[in-house]
Amino acid sequence: ENRVYQVGIEDAPSLVVKFYRPQRWSDAAILEEHAFAHELLEQEIPVVAPLRNEQGETLHHFAGFRFALFRSAGGRHAELDRDEHLEWLGRYLGRIHAVGGRGRFKHRPRLDVETMAVGSYHYLLEEGFVPQELVLPYRTIAEDVVKAIKARFEMVGPLRNIRLHGDCHAGNVLWSDQGPVFVDLDDCITGPAVQDLWMLLSGSRDEMEHQLEVLMRGYERFAEFDPMELLLVEALRTMRMMHYSAWLARRWHDPAFPAAFPWFGTPRYWEEQILALREQLAVFDEPALALR
C-alpha cells in the first residue's frame, strides 16, 4: 500500500518514514488517523504515533509525495497462545475503545457490508479478474455469502460504532519486556468493537472461546462489550476475505503487486477462493462464539 523505509541518522536513533500511496486517503483522513494515534498516546496507550515538527505538523509534502515520520519501534510478535499476553492485549484494547468511543471520525471510512463484500466481488467480476469458466460459481457463492452476512448484521440489530484500530492482528502488535505496542493505524475505521478482537482468535472453537474469555478478562476492566457482536465474527472474517481479493485486484497496476503475489489471478487461486467461501457459508450454520 504505502512505502515504508527505516532511515539511519548519524548520532541519532533511526526513524521510519512512511510515504502514502497517492489517491488512497485524503489529507483530512490521514490527519484524522494521526490525531487518533496522538489521542491514544496522550492516554499512555502504547501506540506508535507520527512525530510532530516544531509547528506541530505530522503530515509532510515534498515533490508531490506525502509522508510521515515515526520513531523506530522494536519488538517481537505477541505470543497469542499465552494467557498473560492475551489479557494484556485485552486491557489495552479496552482502553483504546474507551478513547475511541469518546469521539467520531469525520473523514475515515465506516465498516460496512456494501463496501467490503458487495463492492469487492462486483469489482472482481466487472474488471474480469475471475477466469471466465469460474465466473458463475464465484458469483453464486459470493451472492450466497453476502446474504448470510447481511442476515447476521440484521440479527445483531443496531450497533454501537466507535473509532477502532481496524486492522488489529498479531502482525500489528509488537511485544517487548514492557508489553505490547500497537503499530500501523493506517486502516483505522469506524465500526463495532469486535472488529478489533476477532483477528486475535484462532484454532478450534474451544480454543477461540478460551482466548476470548482471557481477552475479555482484561478488556472489560476498561470498556463494556456487547456479546451480541460475537454473531458478527464469521461475517467479518468473510468480508475480509472478499475485500483482500479486491484489494489485490485494485493494486494490480502497481508493478510491486504482480511480483509479490504471482499466484493471484490464476485459476487455482479462484478455485481456492470459491472453496473457502463455501466453507465460510457452512460455518454460518454453526452456533456463534460465546462468552463462557
Buried (B, 14 or more C-beta within 10 A) or exposed (E): BBEEEEEEEEEEEEBBBBBBBEEBBEEEBBBBBBBBBBBBEEEEBBBBBBBEEEEEBBBEEEEEEBBBBBEEBEBEEBEBEEBEBBBBBBBBBBBBBBBBBEEEBEEBBEBBBEBBBBBBBBBBBEEEBBBEEBBEBBBEBBEBBBEBBBEBBEEBEEBEBBBBBBBBBBEBBBBEEEBBBBBBBBBBBBBBBBBBBBBBBEEEEEEBBBBBBBBBBBBBEBBEBEEBBBBBBBBBBBBBBBBBBBBBBBBBEEEEBBEEEEEBBEEEBBBEBBEBBBEBBEBBEEEBBEEE
